[in-house]
Amino acid sequence: MTPDSSSRSLAASFDDACPLPEAAAPDVDTSASKPPATTRRRRGKGPDTSILGHIDALAAAACGVAPGAIKLLEGVPGPRGWGAAHIETTPNRMRQLKGVGFNTALAFVQAIAKGWTKILRGDHGRLILVYQVGGRDHCAVVEHKGPVGRGFWSVTTAIPKRVAREPMLYMKP
């Protein structure tokens, strides 16, 4: 047996004994705590199904920002986190959402992204999208990601409020 063949057979037996896990497709959910696959972009596989709504050109011009799609990304859990993971791992937030009729962060954000009527000024260049329901303001804080013209608005957090008091930038006619 040559040194090359013994090292190959050793490597082959090691590979057989310790197979590497197969890579999951980018849109496959491997954890129950993650949002459904419909919130993720499928690279090169048709339309982007993660788009929940839009900030149109008229609203964007009034606010002095770029128009774009509104998306809820998985994000990072915890009080200083962002995205779906932040919203869903905050116990008080989920109690608030259930109290206004939403069982998931995705359902709450989807309602806001599709039905927002006002845009308020947020901190650090963020916007607050407001969807008014039954005398309450459902609010989603969004931040622009990516290059102007090709970027999108990522939801940082979302919360129901009695009345959102931040300065108004735009109201749908």
C-alpha positions as CSV (number, residue, x, y, z in Angstrom):
1,M,0.0,0.0,0.0
2,T,1.4,3.4,-1.0
3,P,1.4,6.3,1.4
4,D,-1.2,8.1,-0.8
5,S,-3.6,5.1,-0.9
6,S,-3.5,4.6,2.9
7,S,-4.2,8.2,3.5
8,R,-7.0,8.2,1.0
9,S,-8.6,5.1,2.6
10,L,-8.2,6.7,6.1
11,A,-9.9,9.8,4.8
12,A,-12.6,7.8,3.2
13,S,-13.3,5.8,6.3
14,F,-13.4,9.0,8.4
15,D,-15.8,10.6,6.0
16,D,-18.1,7.5,6.2
17,A,-18.0,7.5,10.0
18,C,-18.5,11.2,10.4
19,P,-20.6,12.5,7.5
20,L,-21.1,16.3,7.3
21,P,-24.7,17.5,7.7
22,E,-26.3,18.5,4.4
23,A,-26.8,22.2,4.0
24,A,-30.4,23.3,4.3
25,A,-31.9,25.3,1.5
26,P,-32.0,29.1,2.3
27,D,-35.8,29.1,2.6
28,V,-36.2,26.0,4.7
29,D,-37.2,26.6,8.3
30,T,-35.2,24.4,10.7
31,S,-36.6,25.8,13.9
32,A,-40.1,26.2,15.2
33,S,-39.1,29.6,16.7
34,K,-38.2,31.1,13.4
35,P,-40.8,32.8,11.2
36,P,-42.3,30.8,8.3
37,A,-40.3,30.5,5.1
38,T,-42.6,33.0,3.4
39,T,-40.7,35.8,5.3
40,R,-37.4,35.0,3.6
41,R,-36.2,35.8,0.1
42,R,-35.5,32.8,-2.2
43,R,-32.4,33.8,-4.1
44,G,-32.8,33.5,-7.8
45,K,-36.0,31.4,-7.5
46,G,-38.8,33.7,-8.6
47,P,-40.5,36.6,-6.9
48,D,-39.5,37.8,-3.4
49,T,-42.3,36.5,-1.2
50,S,-40.9,38.2,1.9
51,I,-42.4,41.6,0.8
52,L,-45.3,42.4,3.2
53,G,-46.0,45.9,1.9
54,H,-44.5,49.0,0.4
55,I,-43.6,52.6,1.1
56,D,-44.6,54.1,-2.2
57,A,-42.9,57.0,-4.1
58,L,-45.5,59.6,-2.9
59,A,-45.0,58.8,0.8
60,A,-41.3,58.5,0.4
61,A,-41.0,61.9,-1.3
62,A,-43.0,63.5,1.5
63,C,-40.8,61.9,4.1
64,G,-37.5,62.6,2.3
65,V,-36.6,58.9,2.1
66,A,-36.3,56.2,-0.6
67,P,-39.4,54.2,-1.5
68,G,-39.2,50.4,-1.1
69,A,-40.6,47.1,0.1
70,I,-41.4,46.4,3.8
71,K,-39.9,43.2,5.1
72,L,-39.8,41.4,8.4
73,L,-36.5,39.6,8.8
74,E,-35.7,37.0,11.4
75,G,-33.4,39.4,13.3
76,V,-31.9,39.0,16.7
77,P,-33.8,38.2,19.9
78,G,-33.7,40.1,23.1
79,P,-34.4,43.6,24.4
80,R,-31.7,45.2,22.2
81,G,-32.5,43.0,19.2
82,W,-34.6,43.6,16.1
83,G,-36.9,41.8,13.7
84,A,-39.3,38.9,14.3
85,A,-37.0,37.3,16.8
86,H,-36.9,40.5,18.9
87,I,-40.7,40.9,18.8
88,E,-41.5,37.2,19.5
89,T,-39.0,36.7,22.4
90,T,-40.3,39.7,24.3
91,P,-43.0,38.2,26.6
92,N,-44.9,41.5,27.2
93,R,-44.9,42.3,23.5
94,M,-46.5,39.0,22.6
95,R,-49.1,39.5,25.3
96,Q,-49.9,42.9,23.9
97,L,-50.2,41.5,20.4
98,K,-52.5,38.7,21.5
99,G,-54.6,41.3,23.4
100,V,-55.3,43.1,20.1
101,G,-56.0,39.9,18.2
102,F,-52.6,38.8,16.7
103,N,-51.0,35.4,17.6
104,T,-47.7,36.1,15.8
105,A,-45.3,39.0,15.0
106,L,-45.7,38.2,11.3
107,A,-49.5,38.6,11.4
108,F,-49.2,41.9,13.3
109,V,-46.5,43.3,11.0
110,Q,-48.3,42.1,7.9
111,A,-51.5,44.0,8.9
112,I,-49.4,47.2,9.5
113,A,-47.4,46.9,6.3
114,K,-50.5,46.4,4.2
115,G,-52.8,48.9,5.9
116,W,-50.6,51.7,7.2
117,T,-52.2,55.2,7.0
118,K,-49.5,57.4,8.6
119,I,-45.8,57.7,8.7
120,L,-44.2,59.3,11.8
121,R,-40.6,60.3,12.4
122,G,-38.6,57.7,14.4
123,D,-35.2,57.9,16.0
124,H,-31.9,57.6,14.1
125,G,-33.4,57.9,10.6
126,R,-36.1,55.3,11.2
127,L,-39.8,55.7,10.3
128,I,-42.8,54.6,12.2
129,L,-45.6,53.1,10.1
130,V,-49.1,53.5,11.8
131,Y,-52.2,51.4,11.1
132,Q,-55.2,52.7,13.1
133,V,-57.7,50.1,14.3
134,G,-60.5,50.7,16.8
135,G,-59.0,53.9,18.3
136,R,-55.5,52.3,18.7
137,D,-52.3,52.8,16.7
138,H,-50.5,49.6,15.6
139,C,-46.9,50.8,15.0
140,A,-44.0,49.2,13.2
141,V,-40.6,50.9,13.3
142,V,-38.7,50.4,10.0
143,E,-35.2,51.1,8.9
144,H,-33.9,51.4,5.3
145,K,-31.4,48.7,4.3
146,G,-29.3,48.4,1.1
147,P,-28.6,50.9,-1.6
148,V,-31.1,53.6,-2.5
149,G,-33.3,52.4,-5.3
150,R,-32.6,48.7,-4.6
151,G,-33.0,48.7,-0.8
152,F,-35.9,47.8,1.4
153,W,-37.5,48.8,4.7
154,S,-36.7,46.3,7.5
155,V,-39.0,46.1,10.5
156,T,-37.0,46.7,13.7
157,T,-39.8,46.3,16.1
158,A,-43.6,46.6,16.3
159,I,-46.0,47.5,19.1
160,P,-49.6,48.4,19.7
161,K,-50.1,51.9,21.3
162,R,-53.1,53.9,22.4
163,V,-51.9,56.9,20.5
164,A,-48.5,57.4,18.7
165,R,-47.3,60.9,19.5
166,E,-44.2,61.2,17.3
167,P,-44.1,64.0,14.7
168,M,-46.1,63.1,11.6
169,L,-44.3,63.1,8.2
170,Y,-47.1,61.8,5.9
171,M,-50.7,60.8,6.0
172,K,-52.4,58.8,3.1
173,P,-55.0,60.9,1.3
